[in-house]
Amino acid sequence: MTKSKTLTGGALLFEVLQEHGVQHVFGYPGGAIMPIYDALYDSDVKHFLCRHEQGAAFSAVGYARAAGTVGVCLATSGPGATNLITGLADALADSIPVVAITGQVPTAAMGSDAFQEIDIFGLSLACTKHSFQVTDINELEKVLHQAFEIALEGRHGPVLVDIPKDVQLAEVTQRLDKLSHLKNKVKLPLADISKALDLLTHAKQPILYVGGGVGMANAVEEVRDFAEKTGMPSVSTLKGLGAINPDNENHLGMLGMHGTKTANLAVQESDLLVVVGARFDDRVTGKLDEFAPNAKVIHFDIDTAEINKRRDADAAILGDLKGNLPLLTTELDIADWQQKLQQMNTDFAWRYDHPGDNIFAPAVLKTVSDLMPSNTCVTTDVGQHQMWAAQHMTFDDPSNFLTSGGMGTMGFGLPAAIGAQISRPHDTVIAVSGDGSIMMNVQELATIKRYQIPVKVVLIDNAKLGMVRQWQDLFFDGRLSETDLSDNPDFVMLARAFEIKSQLITKKSEVKAAIEEMLDHDGPYLLQVKIDAAENVWPLVPPNTANDKMMEGV
């Protein structure tokens, strides 16, 4: 079915967005993007006015990750566009499909240092999968379709489209062809499946190493089926959490710098790693040349650049994980290995019998996890609370745990939760944040207020930049430099200023009732949880150290 009509560039943008099923966008208007915002006035696309362009970018990321679709954000030229950069870099590092639309000064003014002119096309090249600048109205529709296709093709990622103001105003008669469904056009050669099967059937101590690519490939069902039928013990990266059924008795939890003791010891003892959608990140491997020293590697990935990048693969299987992994499903004779690791899981289980009246953050997050409804989406910021959430909460799908993995961006959690809640209005969304991180994008409480978005915020407050303080204590002789945040605002009063219900708790006896009140509340809620500033995240693999030499305390 085709149709044709005359539209301005701004109106054409929203026609194409709707062609791609976009219902919601996040943004902030300004001078060079006013024609697009004028067209928005007549559009059926719902716009959420964030209070900073970085908040808009992270909301788009949260929307994309929670819903498994493309997130869209808008910003004007100059500072509006540069404020998107961190969000785009975050999306690139975590392979998230985002389309960012930026206004630009008119083409006649470009290169003249015009008001709010910046070369966002050039600036964005290092933090996007692809960038466009459209200087001809006749190219706009094609470019916009390409932006969506590139964002979703192969390894997902962000795409930026910069549109000068005169192109937004120009009119064009365009044939708007109804799109066929986007298809993954990446066709990559298969490695020798028989070689991988040979490695697998001869392995005595194999480990399934699950990364964030599993969720991005929509291959959770296939990976769970593989884990169940092979009985292979599994470990997850930070972004891979939720891919394995949390009730699987052979799942060992997260590996790496703050991974579980069982996961790290098991990987070090393994003789085969079956790596699915993971990239041997340095936070996972510790000292790379001592990582899983006796293990062969079967590596599944969509991106050829990841194969042999940090660890050589003995068998590389490129392409669609969803179709390829079942080719390796077979029964394994590994009962002794399973039994050993299950016993280690029992022996090294987390303990929550923290002494004294102070609140123990891991116990708080365990309680939240136990009480939250099924299919709850949890976002985090970055720091100690992020690692405690990864260690002590369980998730039934990767789309239910949104955290900044590759970039490690403080300020991610609150706006990402807004995006997640918009995309999944019937699910509970909880942002776990720290007192350092939340101040990075605290202005988005105004977005929550404006749209009455029922996000719950669990604020773990130690009045410190906790993770930096922990490293200064451990590795810089306790010389605490610029990590004190004892002059934080009154967070309860701050939330109330945005008409958000809030509560402060300081004793462990208050924890369960406070969490129940938060979860039972219909609207947004902020629960401030005061913890001891000296608490550390354990275990910890020190820098340039093998994962089996982890620290478990001081």
Secondary structure per residue as TSV (DSSP state, phi and psi in degrees):
chain	resnum	aa	ss	phi	psi
A	1	M	-	360.0	129.6
A	2	T	E	-125.2	159.8
A	3	K	E	-149.9	160.3
A	4	S	E	-141.2	143.3
A	5	K	E	-163.9	161.7
A	6	T	E	-92.5	128.3
A	7	L	E	-137.4	155.7
A	8	T	E	-77.2	165.6
A	9	G	H	-59.2	-39.7
A	10	G	H	-62.2	-44.5
A	11	A	H	-67.7	-36.9
A	12	L	H	-60.8	-39.1
A	13	L	H	-53.4	-49.1
A	14	F	H	-71.9	-29.6
A	15	E	H	-60.1	-45.1
A	16	V	H	-69.4	-40.0
A	17	L	H	-56.6	-43.8
A	18	Q	H	-68.9	-32.2
A	19	E	H	-57.7	-32.9
A	20	H	T	-93.8	13.0
A	21	G	T	78.9	14.5
A	22	V	-	-75.9	123.6
A	23	Q	-	-109.3	-26.4
A	24	H	E	-131.6	139.5
A	25	V	E	-134.8	158.4
A	26	F	E	-123.7	134.7
A	27	G	E	-171.8	-172.1
A	28	Y	-	-152.9	124.1
A	29	P	-	-79.6	169.4
A	30	G	-	-174.9	-179.5
A	31	G	G	-56.9	-47.9
A	32	A	G	-82.3	-1.6
A	33	I	G	-121.2	15.4
A	34	M	H	-62.7	-37.2
A	35	P	H	-61.6	-33.6
A	36	I	H	-68.7	-43.0
A	37	Y	H	-67.4	-28.6
A	38	D	H	-66.7	-40.6
A	39	A	H	-68.4	-33.0
A	40	L	H	-56.2	-34.2
A	41	Y	T	-54.4	-34.3
A	42	D	T	-101.0	6.1
A	43	S	-	-93.9	158.0
A	44	D	S	-87.1	-3.9
A	45	V	S	-74.2	131.7
A	46	K	E	-87.9	125.3
A	47	H	E	-103.2	135.7
A	48	F	E	-109.7	117.3
A	49	L	E	-79.4	105.4
A	50	C	-	-82.8	170.2
A	51	R	S	-103.1	6.7
A	52	H	S	-162.9	145.1
A	53	E	H	-63.8	-30.8
A	54	Q	H	-63.9	-37.9
A	55	G	H	-62.5	-37.6
A	56	A	H	-64.1	-43.2
A	57	A	H	-63.4	-45.3
A	58	F	H	-69.3	-32.0
A	59	S	H	-64.7	-39.6
A	60	A	H	-63.8	-38.7
A	61	V	H	-64.9	-46.4
A	62	G	H	-61.3	-39.7
A	63	Y	H	-61.0	-47.6
A	64	A	H	-63.4	-43.8
A	65	R	H	-71.8	-37.3
A	66	A	H	-74.7	-32.0
A	67	A	H	-102.9	-10.9
A	68	G	T	68.8	38.6
A	69	T	S	-138.7	-170.1
A	70	V	-	-88.9	134.0
A	71	G	E	-95.5	145.9
A	72	V	E	-126.7	133.9
A	73	C	E	-133.8	154.0
A	74	L	E	-128.2	145.2
A	75	A	E	-156.4	157.6
A	76	T	-	-82.1	-174.6
A	77	S	S	-74.8	178.9
A	78	G	T	58.5	-124.5
A	79	P	H	-64.0	-30.0
A	80	G	H	-61.0	-45.8
A	81	A	H	-68.9	-44.6
A	82	T	H	-65.8	-28.0
A	83	N	T	-68.3	-15.2
A	84	L	T	-80.1	-18.6
A	85	I	H	-56.1	-46.6
A	86	T	H	-61.8	-39.9
A	87	G	H	-65.1	-38.1
A	88	L	H	-68.5	-40.1
A	89	A	H	-62.2	-39.8
A	90	D	H	-62.6	-43.4
A	91	A	H	-65.0	-36.9
A	92	L	H	-67.0	-45.4
A	93	A	H	-62.6	-33.3
A	94	D	T	-104.0	10.0
A	95	S	T	57.7	54.8
A	96	I	-	-108.5	130.3
A	97	P	-	-77.5	109.7
A	98	V	E	-132.5	138.9
A	99	V	E	-112.8	119.6
A	100	A	E	-107.1	127.8
A	101	I	E	-108.3	123.9
A	102	T	E	-119.9	140.3
A	103	G	E	-78.3	154.6
A	104	Q	E	-136.2	156.0
A	105	V	-	-61.4	158.3
A	106	P	-	-55.8	149.7
A	107	T	G	-55.8	-34.7
A	108	A	G	-66.5	-23.2
A	109	A	G	-96.7	-10.1
A	110	M	T	-64.3	134.8
A	111	G	T	88.0	3.6
A	112	S	T	-106.7	10.5
A	113	D	T	58.1	42.6
A	114	A	-	-65.5	163.0
A	115	F	T	-55.7	128.7
A	116	Q	T	57.3	33.6
A	117	E	-	-94.9	130.6
A	118	I	-	-147.0	149.3
A	119	D	-	-81.5	76.8
A	120	I	H	-69.4	-27.5
A	121	F	H	-59.2	-49.4
A	122	G	H	-66.6	-42.8
A	123	L	H	-63.6	-31.6
A	124	S	H	-84.1	-10.9
A	125	L	T	-61.1	-31.9
A	126	A	T	-83.9	-8.6
A	127	C	T	-129.0	18.9
A	128	T	S	-133.6	162.1
A	129	K	S	-73.2	-33.8
A	130	H	E	-162.0	150.0
A	131	S	E	-132.6	146.1
A	132	F	E	-126.6	151.0
A	133	Q	E	-129.3	122.4
A	134	V	-	-101.0	112.0
A	135	T	-	-108.0	1.5
A	136	D	-	-131.3	119.2
A	137	I	H	-55.6	-29.4
A	138	N	H	-70.0	-14.1
A	139	E	H	-96.9	-10.0
A	140	L	H	-62.9	-47.9
A	141	E	H	-62.2	-44.6
A	142	K	H	-60.3	-44.3
A	143	V	H	-63.2	-42.2
A	144	L	H	-62.9	-41.8
A	145	H	H	-63.0	-41.2
A	146	Q	H	-62.5	-37.3
A	147	A	H	-59.3	-44.0
A	148	F	H	-67.9	-39.8
A	149	E	H	-65.7	-42.9
A	150	I	H	-67.1	-40.5
A	151	A	H	-58.0	-33.2
A	152	L	H	-102.3	-10.1
A	153	E	S	-79.8	134.9
A	154	G	S	56.1	-130.9
A	155	R	S	-73.5	120.0
A	156	H	-	-63.1	160.2
A	157	G	-	-179.1	173.4
A	158	P	E	-84.3	147.1
A	159	V	E	-130.7	136.4
A	160	L	E	-111.5	137.7
A	161	V	E	-123.4	113.1
A	162	D	E	-97.7	125.7
A	163	I	E	-126.2	110.9
A	164	P	E	-59.0	154.2
A	165	K	H	-62.1	-37.0
A	166	D	H	-69.9	-28.6
A	167	V	H	-71.5	-34.9
A	168	Q	H	-64.4	-32.3
A	169	L	H	-86.9	-24.3
A	170	A	-	-64.6	151.6
A	171	E	E	-104.7	149.8
A	172	V	E	-149.2	140.2
A	173	T	E	-93.1	116.1
A	174	Q	E	-124.0	139.0
A	175	R	E	-85.9	117.2
A	176	L	E	-98.3	93.7
A	177	D	E	-74.8	130.9
A	178	K	-	-62.5	125.1
A	179	L	-	-76.7	142.6
A	180	S	-	-76.9	164.1
A	181	H	-	-61.7	140.8
A	182	L	-	-65.1	140.5
A	183	K	-	-122.6	147.3
A	184	N	-	-72.7	111.0
A	185	K	-	-87.7	-3.0
A	186	V	-	-73.9	118.7
A	187	K	-	-122.1	111.4
A	188	L	-	-116.6	150.7
A	189	P	-	-67.8	142.5
A	190	L	-	-81.9	142.6
A	191	A	-	-77.4	-174.8
A	192	D	-	-76.1	98.9
A	193	I	H	-59.9	-37.0
A	194	S	H	-63.8	-33.7
A	195	K	H	-66.1	-42.9
A	196	A	H	-63.5	-40.0
A	197	L	H	-64.3	-36.9
A	198	D	H	-64.6	-44.0
A	199	L	H	-61.1	-40.2
A	200	L	H	-68.7	-45.5
A	201	T	H	-72.2	-20.5
A	202	H	H	-94.2	-5.9
A	203	A	-	-74.4	140.3
A	204	K	S	-105.2	-24.2
A	205	Q	S	-137.0	63.0
A	206	P	E	-81.9	153.4
A	207	I	E	-131.7	133.9
A	208	L	E	-90.3	118.1
A	209	Y	E	-107.9	106.4
A	210	V	E	-104.6	125.7
A	211	G	-	-115.3	-177.2
A	212	G	T	-66.6	-18.2
A	213	G	H	-64.4	-21.0
A	214	V	H	-64.0	-48.6
A	215	G	H	-65.7	-40.7
A	216	M	H	-64.0	-30.3
A	217	A	T	-86.8	2.4
A	218	N	T	54.2	41.6
A	219	A	-	-115.7	25.2
A	220	V	H	-60.6	-45.1
A	221	E	H	-61.3	-41.6
A	222	E	H	-68.6	-39.4
A	223	V	H	-68.7	-40.7
A	224	R	H	-64.3	-40.6
A	225	D	H	-63.2	-41.3
A	226	F	H	-63.0	-45.4
A	227	A	H	-63.2	-39.7
A	228	E	H	-70.5	-46.0
A	229	K	H	-73.8	-33.1
A	230	T	H	-85.4	-22.4
A	231	G	-	68.9	17.6
A	232	M	-	-73.4	129.2
A	233	P	-	-59.1	145.3
A	234	S	E	-130.9	152.2
A	235	V	E	-130.6	156.9
A	236	S	E	-125.9	146.6
A	237	T	-	-78.3	175.1
A	238	L	T	-55.7	-46.1
A	239	K	T	-79.0	-14.0
A	240	G	T	-87.7	-8.0
A	241	L	T	-59.7	135.9
A	242	G	T	100.2	-17.8
A	243	A	S	-71.9	-37.2
A	244	I	S	-92.5	138.1
A	245	N	-	-54.5	123.2
A	246	P	T	-62.3	-16.5
A	247	D	T	-88.7	-1.4
A	248	N	-	-66.4	119.2
A	249	E	T	-68.0	-14.1
A	250	N	T	-99.6	7.5
A	251	H	E	-85.6	133.3
A	252	L	E	-107.9	-0.4
A	253	G	E	91.9	-163.2
A	254	M	E	-77.7	143.9
A	255	L	-	-106.4	169.9
A	256	G	S	106.2	-157.0
A	257	M	T	-53.1	-43.4
A	258	H	T	-118.5	29.9
A	259	G	-	-74.1	172.4
A	260	T	-	-72.0	155.4
A	261	K	H	-62.0	-42.6
A	262	T	H	-62.7	-44.7
A	263	A	H	-60.7	-47.2
A	264	N	H	-67.7	-42.0
A	265	L	H	-66.9	-38.8
A	266	A	H	-63.8	-43.4
A	267	V	H	-63.8	-40.2
A	268	Q	H	-65.3	-30.4
A	269	E	H	-89.8	-7.8
A	270	S	-	-68.8	156.1
A	271	D	S	-110.0	-3.1
A	272	L	E	-154.9	130.8
A	273	L	E	-109.9	122.6
A	274	V	E	-100.0	104.4
A	275	V	E	-99.1	119.2
A	276	V	E	-119.6	111.6
A	277	G	S	63.5	34.8
A	278	A	-	-129.9	163.0
A	279	R	-	-132.3	22.2
A	280	F	-	53.2	46.0
A	281	D	-	-56.4	147.3
A	282	D	H	-63.9	-28.5
A	283	R	H	-72.1	-16.3
A	284	V	H	-91.4	-43.3
A	285	T	H	-83.7	-21.0
A	286	G	S	61.4	-140.4
A	287	K	S	-66.4	109.8
A	288	L	G	-59.3	-42.7
A	289	D	G	-76.0	-1.4
A	290	E	G	-115.8	12.1
A	291	F	S	-82.4	124.2
A	292	A	S	41.6	63.1
A	293	P	T	-65.2	-23.9
A	294	N	T	-106.2	10.9
A	295	A	-	-96.3	135.7
A	296	K	E	-76.8	164.3
A	297	V	E	-131.3	125.6
A	298	I	E	-108.0	120.7
A	299	H	E	-118.7	115.7
A	300	F	E	-97.0	128.9
A	301	D	E	-160.4	157.7
A	302	I	S	-89.7	-17.8
A	303	D	-	-110.0	115.7
A	304	T	G	-59.7	-28.0
A	305	A	G	-65.6	-21.4
A	306	E	G	-83.3	-21.3
A	307	I	T	-73.7	127.7
A	308	N	T	63.5	17.0
A	309	K	S	-72.9	-49.5
A	310	R	S	-119.2	-17.7
A	311	R	S	-149.0	126.3
A	312	D	-	-64.5	141.7
A	313	A	-	-98.6	136.6
A	314	D	S	-80.1	-26.2
A	315	A	E	-145.1	121.2
A	316	A	E	-108.9	128.5
A	317	I	E	-121.5	103.5
A	318	L	E	-93.6	146.2
A	319	G	S	120.3	-153.6
A	320	D	-	-75.2	111.3
A	321	L	H	-57.5	-37.6
A	322	K	H	-58.7	-36.8
A	323	G	H	-90.8	-28.7
A	324	N	H	-85.3	-38.0
A	325	L	G	-61.0	-40.4
A	326	P	G	-58.8	-21.1
A	327	L	G	-66.0	-19.0
A	328	L	G	-103.8	1.6
A	329	T	-	-71.4	123.0
A	330	T	-	-157.5	159.0
A	331	E	-	-78.1	142.8
A	332	L	-	-121.5	149.8
A	333	D	-	-100.6	79.2
A	334	I	-	-132.5	33.5
A	335	A	H	-60.0	-41.4
A	336	D	H	-63.5	-40.1
A	337	W	H	-65.8	-43.7
A	338	Q	H	-60.4	-46.6
A	339	Q	H	-63.8	-40.1
A	340	K	H	-62.2	-44.7
A	341	L	H	-74.1	-33.7
A	342	Q	H	-63.1	-38.3
A	343	Q	H	-66.1	-39.1
A	344	M	H	-64.7	-38.7
A	345	N	H	-57.4	-40.6
A	346	T	H	-70.8	-45.5
A	347	D	H	-65.4	-34.9
A	348	F	T	-107.2	23.2
A	349	A	-	-62.1	150.8
A	350	W	-	-61.2	148.3
A	351	R	-	-116.8	140.4
A	352	Y	-	-121.0	12.5
A	353	D	-	-86.8	59.4
A	354	H	-	-69.6	131.9
A	355	P	-	-74.2	158.1
A	356	G	S	85.5	-177.9
A	357	D	S	-93.3	-14.6
A	358	N	S	-63.1	154.2
A	359	I	-	-80.1	133.6
A	360	F	-	-102.3	110.3
A	361	A	H	-53.7	-44.5
A	362	P	H	-56.9	-37.2
A	363	A	H	-69.0	-35.9
A	364	V	H	-60.0	-49.1
A	365	L	H	-70.0	-33.7
A	366	K	H	-62.3	-41.1
A	367	T	H	-67.0	-43.1
A	368	V	H	-57.1	-45.2
A	369	S	H	-62.3	-40.3
A	370	D	H	-69.7	-31.7
A	371	L	H	-95.1	-20.8
A	372	M	S	-70.6	149.4
A	373	P	-	-63.7	158.9
A	374	S	T	-62.2	151.7
A	375	N	T	64.5	22.1
A	376	T	-	-69.0	139.5
A	377	C	E	-101.4	125.0
A	378	V	E	-112.5	128.9
A	379	T	E	-111.4	157.6
A	380	T	E	-134.8	162.5
A	381	D	-	-90.6	-150.2
A	382	V	S	-127.9	132.0
A	383	G	S	143.3	-156.9
A	384	Q	H	-59.7	-42.3
A	385	H	H	-61.8	-32.3
A	386	Q	H	-63.7	-45.5
A	387	M	H	-69.9	-38.6
A	388	W	H	-62.4	-39.5
A	389	A	H	-62.7	-43.0
A	390	A	H	-65.1	-34.3
A	391	Q	H	-79.8	-38.2
A	392	H	H	-114.0	-1.1
A	393	M	-	-110.4	153.8
A	394	T	-	-118.5	148.0
A	395	F	-	-132.3	138.9
A	396	D	S	-94.9	6.4
A	397	D	S	-166.4	147.3
A	398	P	G	-59.5	-28.2
A	399	S	G	-73.9	-1.5
A	400	N	G	-102.6	5.9
A	401	F	E	-137.1	102.3
A	402	L	E	-110.1	114.1
A	403	T	-	-143.6	152.6
A	404	S	-	-79.8	103.4
A	405	G	-	-86.1	-67.1
A	406	G	S	-69.0	-42.8
A	407	M	S	-87.1	-26.5
A	408	G	-	58.7	56.9
A	409	T	-	-94.6	112.6
A	410	M	T	-64.1	144.1
A	411	G	T	94.0	0.5
A	412	F	-	-74.6	-40.9
A	413	G	H	-61.4	-48.9
A	414	L	H	-66.6	-53.1
A	415	P	H	-66.4	-31.4
A	416	A	H	-64.2	-37.1
A	417	A	H	-64.8	-37.4
A	418	I	H	-60.7	-48.4
A	419	G	H	-60.8	-42.9
A	420	A	H	-62.5	-42.2
A	421	Q	H	-67.6	-36.6
A	422	I	H	-64.3	-39.3
A	423	S	H	-75.7	-26.0
A	424	R	-	-132.2	73.3
A	425	P	T	-65.3	-18.2
A	426	H	T	-96.7	-2.4
A	427	D	S	-103.1	152.1
A	428	T	-	-73.7	137.5
A	429	V	E	-125.4	128.1
A	430	I	E	-122.7	126.3
A	431	A	E	-99.4	117.6
A	432	V	E	-95.4	119.2
A	433	S	E	-132.3	171.8
A	434	G	E	-117.5	166.5
A	435	D	T	-70.6	-22.6
A	436	G	T	-77.1	-48.7
A	437	S	T	-64.6	-43.0
A	438	I	G	-63.9	-27.7
A	439	M	G	-71.4	-13.9
A	440	M	G	-70.0	-31.3
A	441	N	S	-139.9	37.2
A	442	V	G	-65.0	-20.2
A	443	Q	G	-61.5	-18.5
A	444	E	G	-73.2	-7.0
A	445	L	H	-59.1	-29.3
A	446	A	H	-67.4	-34.9
A	447	T	H	-65.7	-41.3
A	448	I	H	-61.0	-43.8
A	449	K	H	-63.7	-47.8
A	450	R	H	-57.8	-43.8
A	451	Y	H	-102.3	4.5
A	452	Q	T	50.6	51.5
A	453	I	-	-82.0	122.1
A	454	P	-	-81.4	41.3
A	455	V	-	-68.4	138.2
A	456	K	E	-99.6	135.1
A	457	V	E	-115.8	121.8
A	458	V	E	-103.7	108.8
A	459	L	E	-101.4	105.4
A	460	I	E	-82.9	111.0
A	461	D	E	-115.1	109.2
A	462	N	-	-115.2	9.7
A	463	A	S	54.7	33.0
A	464	K	B	-144.5	160.3
A	465	L	-	-82.6	86.7
A	466	G	H	-60.5	-45.2
A	467	M	H	-69.2	-38.7
A	468	V	H	-66.0	-42.4
A	469	R	H	-58.9	-42.0
A	470	Q	H	-60.4	-44.0
A	471	W	H	-69.1	-36.3
A	472	Q	H	-64.6	-38.7
A	473	D	H	-63.8	-43.7
A	474	L	H	-83.7	-36.8
A	475	F	H	-121.8	-2.7
A	476	F	S	-129.3	35.6
A	477	D	T	56.6	30.7
A	478	G	T	70.0	16.7
A	479	R	-	-82.0	93.7
A	480	L	-	-80.3	110.6
A	481	S	-	-116.0	110.6
A	482	E	S	58.8	39.1
A	483	T	-	-117.4	2.6
A	484	D	B	-83.4	128.8
A	485	L	-	-124.6	34.1
A	486	S	T	-68.5	-9.3
A	487	D	T	-98.1	23.3
A	488	N	-	-55.5	154.9
A	489	P	-	-69.7	168.2
A	490	D	-	-73.9	104.1
A	491	F	H	-67.0	-32.6
A	492	V	H	-65.3	-44.8
A	493	M	H	-65.5	-38.4
A	494	L	H	-61.3	-46.5
A	495	A	H	-61.3	-42.1
A	496	R	H	-65.6	-28.3
A	497	A	H	-63.2	-25.1
A	498	F	T	-99.7	16.0
A	499	E	T	59.6	36.7
A	500	I	-	-109.1	126.3
A	501	K	E	-61.8	140.9
A	502	S	E	-151.3	162.0
A	503	Q	E	-154.9	146.7
A	504	L	E	-112.0	132.9
A	505	I	E	-124.8	146.4
A	506	T	-	-130.5	-7.8
A	507	K	S	-126.5	147.8
A	508	K	G	-63.6	-25.5
A	509	S	G	-67.3	-16.0
A	510	E	G	-93.0	-9.2
A	511	V	H	-63.6	-55.4
A	512	K	H	-62.4	-46.1
A	513	A	H	-64.1	-37.4
A	514	A	H	-66.4	-40.8
A	515	I	H	-66.7	-40.6
A	516	E	H	-63.0	-40.8
A	517	E	H	-63.6	-42.2
A	518	M	H	-60.5	-48.0
A	519	L	H	-69.5	-29.2
A	520	D	H	-79.0	-17.4
A	521	H	-	-72.7	135.3
A	522	D	S	-71.6	-32.4
A	523	G	S	-103.6	-164.5
A	524	P	-	-65.8	153.1
A	525	Y	E	-153.2	139.3
A	526	L	E	-120.1	121.3
A	527	L	E	-109.7	110.9
A	528	Q	E	-90.1	123.8
A	529	V	E	-116.6	108.5
A	530	K	E	-81.7	128.7
A	531	I	-	-126.6	167.9
A	532	D	-	-68.6	128.6
A	533	A	T	-66.4	-15.5
A	534	A	T	-89.8	-3.0
A	535	E	-	-66.9	139.5
A	536	N	-	-117.1	162.4
A	537	V	-	-93.8	122.3
A	538	W	S	-126.2	151.6
A	539	P	S	-69.7	169.8
A	540	L	B	-141.6	124.6
A	541	V	-	-90.1	114.4
A	542	P	-	-62.5	161.7
A	543	P	T	-57.4	142.5
A	544	N	T	53.6	43.2
A	545	T	-	-131.5	145.6
A	546	A	-	-66.9	149.7
A	547	N	G	-64.9	-23.1
A	548	D	G	-83.2	2.4
A	549	K	G	-109.3	39.1
A	550	M	-	-69.6	151.0
A	551	M	B	-88.9	141.0
A	552	E	-	-118.2	8.4
A	553	G	-	157.4	178.0
A	554	V	-	-126.1	360.0
